[in-house]
Each structure stands twice: as C-alpha cells, then as structure tokens.
Amino acid sequence: MINVKIREFENDIINYVNLCEDVPIEAKYLVFKDILQQIKEEANRQVTVEREQMKLAKEKESEEHE
C-alpha cells in the first residue's frame, strides 16, 4: 500500500512537471534542488529529535532500575 502511494506521488510530480512546459528545465532543476535540500534538513531534524527521545527514554529507564 505504501509503495503504491509513493509511486502515485512520484507519478503526480512527474506529470505536473511535464505539464509546465513554459518553465525552463534549468529552473525546474533549481526548484527541485531547493525542495530536496528543505526535505533533507527536515529529515535531519526529525532524526535528531528521535535520537534525543531515545536517549531520554534510556535515561529514564536507567533511573527506574536504580
């Protein structure tokens, strides 16, 4: 199910980009590059938050066992 949603998402993006014929390919590239950078930064933030939550959970567990 998730793979189907991802594939549909990908196809929707490709179709939309292909419909925008008046936008130069160089501009499309730069826009995608910027979007991917934003996604990368958000993913890194999420990983940092998850690591911090895991660290706090381990500390709490250690305190409970003492």
DACORSUL-V273060 format. One record per residue. N is the residue number from 1. RES is the residue in three letters. PHI is phi in degrees with one decimal (none if undefined). NEAR is the number of other ideal C-beta (glycine too) atoms within 12 Angstrom. Layout:
{{N & RES & PHI & NEAR} {N & RES & PHI & NEAR}}
This chain:
{{1 & MET & none & 7} {2 & ILE & -65.3 & 8} {3 & ASN & -60.5 & 9} {4 & VAL & -65.7 & 10} {5 & LYS & -63.8 & 11} {6 & ILE & -64.1 & 12} {7 & ARG & -63.4 & 13} {8 & GLU & -63.6 & 14} {9 & PHE & -59.9 & 14} {10 & GLU & -60.9 & 14} {11 & ASN & -63.2 & 14} {12 & ASP & -60.4 & 14} {13 & ILE & -65.2 & 19} {14 & ILE & -59.4 & 15} {15 & ASN & -62.0 & 12} {16 & TYR & -63.4 & 16} {17 & VAL & -61.8 & 21} {18 & ASN & -66.5 & 14} {19 & LEU & -71.8 & 12} {20 & CYS & -86.3 & 16} {21 & GLU & -68.5 & 11} {22 & ASP & -81.9 & 10} {23 & VAL & -95.4 & 16} {24 & PRO & -61.1 & 12} {25 & ILE & -58.8 & 14} {26 & GLU & -63.7 & 10} {27 & ALA & -67.6 & 15} {28 & LYS & -59.4 & 21} {29 & TYR & -59.8 & 14} {30 & LEU & -63.7 & 14} {31 & VAL & -64.2 & 19} {32 & PHE & -63.8 & 20} {33 & LYS & -59.8 & 14} {34 & ASP & -65.2 & 14} {35 & ILE & -60.8 & 16} {36 & LEU & -64.2 & 15} {37 & GLN & -64.0 & 14} {38 & GLN & -63.1 & 14} {39 & ILE & -64.5 & 14} {40 & LYS & -61.3 & 14} {41 & GLU & -62.9 & 14} {42 & GLU & -66.0 & 14} {43 & ALA & -62.3 & 14} {44 & ASN & -63.2 & 14} {45 & ARG & -62.4 & 14} {46 & GLN & -63.7 & 14} {47 & VAL & -63.0 & 14} {48 & THR & -61.2 & 14} {49 & VAL & -62.6 & 14} {50 & GLU & -62.7 & 14} {51 & ARG & -63.9 & 14} {52 & GLU & -63.6 & 14} {53 & GLN & -63.9 & 14} {54 & MET & -64.7 & 14} {55 & LYS & -62.0 & 14} {56 & LEU & -64.2 & 14} {57 & ALA & -64.3 & 14} {58 & LYS & -65.6 & 14} {59 & GLU & -62.9 & 14} {60 & LYS & -64.1 & 13} {61 & GLU & -63.3 & 12} {62 & SER & -63.7 & 11} {63 & GLU & -64.3 & 10} {64 & GLU & -68.8 & 9} {65 & HIS & -85.1 & 8} {66 & GLU & -84.4 & 7}}
